Amino acid sequence: MTIILLSNGDLSARVSTRGGSILRLDRGEVPLLRPAADDAAAIDSGCYPLVPFGNRIRGNGFDFDGRRFTLTPNTEWDAHYLHGEGWLSEWSVEQASGDAVVLAHTHDGSALPYSYRAEQKFALRDGAFEMQLSVTNAGARPMPFGLGWHPYFPMTPQTVLQTRSGPMWSEEEGWLPGAPGPVPADLDFSQPAPLPHRWVNNGFESWSGRAEICWPERGAALEIAADPLFDAMFLFVSDTSFDPSYKRDFFALEPMSHLADGHNMPDLGGLRVLEPGETLSGGVVLTPRSL
């Protein structure tokens, strides 16, 4: 495991090769992502990549191109294979400077029926944190690929969120997606609103790719701008029944290129079929500002 420190002006970041995760992103003394210790696993970090796809696949299997593919759960606490291999793998440092780093991760198809090469680029530029993620099909057959990130943002008592999306997917047993429907009032963030005091674990279609988080008591805000590739979004607010140590101090807003369980949808839910050698890539920019 290697820790890379990036800085530019009043912005700083700590990036770990463990899970290709971001441990910290700060503007001065203000944390913009959930702070994590240097030895943190990806799930306890500030942000980690979702590659070669995100979320869960119903029944740990899917049919594609005339074949049946089966997956094995990759955590001790979830019956479903979760979030791809990137977050559980060691990444290599391909390039590094004082304000930018390039990480890479390859998978040979041993733990997952995908062979691929993934790359992340992080840079502090012009007062913003730029993130790029790509995946190249290194296998011998076409496969459906997706990308995303799983950032955790600080949640203070006065935190408000503003973003726009289309229908919201309900949640079924096993943390699986149910069906799309209207966005409930307490998850309508078309105008700035606080996050609800309850469990939230839902995907949203037709996401605008734009969001803003405000922390009034810290005099700070964060603008999120995602490439059009990321037209789905997942929102997560934990609770003490799932995590007894949860203190309502963070939430997740996950830019994704596809819906959960897209592998089992007729249109693949936004997953892109990559031929051998083809690449899928997209970026997100986080821009802090003062209130």
Order of alpha helices (4+ residues) and beta strands (2+ residues): beta-beta-beta-beta-beta-beta-beta-beta-beta-beta-beta-beta-beta-beta-beta-beta-beta-beta-beta-beta-beta-beta-beta-beta
